[in-house]
Amino acid sequence: MEWKDKISTFRQIDVRGIQGNFFQGLKKQAVQLPVGSGLEIV
């Protein structure tokens, strides 16, 4: 199964209202994901 076929199961994170550097927080969440899952960043 391709990643694009599983996107509806990805956790969505909306960063539009976050000020400052939020990359470290995203990276921490990504590292904790099980293999085969993903994040959808808005």
C-alpha positions as CSV (number, residue, x, y, z in Angstrom):
1,M,0.0,0.0,0.0
2,E,1.3,3.4,-0.9
3,W,1.5,6.3,1.6
4,K,-1.0,8.3,-0.4
5,D,-3.5,5.5,0.0
6,K,-3.2,5.8,3.8
7,I,-3.3,9.6,4.2
8,S,-6.8,9.6,5.7
9,T,-5.4,7.7,8.7
10,F,-2.5,10.2,9.2
11,R,-2.7,12.5,12.2
12,Q,-3.4,16.1,11.1
13,I,-1.5,19.0,12.7
14,D,-2.5,22.5,11.9
15,V,0.4,24.9,12.4
16,R,-1.1,28.0,10.9
17,G,-1.7,29.6,14.3
18,I,1.7,28.7,15.8
19,Q,4.2,31.5,16.1
20,G,7.9,30.9,16.3
21,N,9.9,27.7,15.4
22,F,7.6,24.7,15.7
23,F,9.9,22.3,13.8
24,Q,11.3,20.6,17.0
25,G,7.8,19.8,18.2
26,L,6.8,18.3,14.8
27,K,10.0,16.3,14.7
28,K,9.4,14.9,18.2
29,Q,5.9,13.8,17.2
30,A,7.1,12.3,13.9
31,V,9.8,10.2,15.7
32,Q,7.1,8.7,18.0
33,L,5.0,7.5,15.2
34,P,4.8,3.8,14.4
35,V,6.4,2.6,11.1
36,G,3.8,3.0,8.3
37,S,1.9,5.9,9.8
38,G,2.4,9.7,9.1
39,L,1.6,13.3,9.9
40,E,-0.4,15.6,7.7
41,I,0.9,19.2,8.3
42,V,-1.4,22.0,7.4
